[in-house]
């Protein structure tokens, strides 16, 4: 067993292959930087206000204490809601070849914050 004490590792930026915008690897998700579309199995919200979206479905806000169970191979993204931060615990199981997460495309602004995209584009305001 190995225990890494809080603060024992420096905070660093998350790789651009994983996130849209600047995200800190110590799982403090700042506003406007959702993870890219990917596959994992469980997401538990610890603090802040987040968003999650299954590919092709509406975005859903998630709150502290919420747990999102994601079936294997279900593409989704999650991140802090606009103007908020979010702290979460993500759990995934490695595949037989050792792959833990498969990362896909960046999240489209209209998916991350449809209300902001609609306000910025008068043609979409209906």
Residue, then its C-alpha position, 0 to 999 in steps of 0.5 A: x500500500x502507498x499513501x500519498x499525503x495531501x499536498x505532497x505532490x505539486x499541482x500541475x496542469x492537466x494534459x490537453x489530451x484530456x481537457x478543454x482549457x486549463x485543469x489542475x491534475x489534483x482534481x480541482x476542476x475550474x470553470x469553463x474547462x470540461x474534460x474531453x469526451x471519454x469513457x469511465x465508470x463512476x463519477x462522485x461529486x465532492x464539492x462545487x457544481x458540475x455538469x455531465x452529458x452522455x453523448x447525444x443527450x441534454x447536459x445535466x447539472x450535478x451537485x455534491x453527494x451525487x454519484x453518476x454510474x456510467x456503463x462501460x463504453x458510454x461516451x460522456x464528458x463532465x466538468x465544472x459548470x460555467x462560473x463554478x469549480x467542482x471537485x470529484x472522484x472518478x473511478x475507472x477500470x482498466x481494460x485487458x490491454x491496460x487502457x484506463x480511459x479512452x479520450x475523444x474530441x473536445x466538448x463543443x461550447x454548445x454542449x458545455x453551456x447551451x444557455x451561453x451559446x444560445x445567448x451569444x448567437x441570436x440566430x439560435x435564440x428561437 
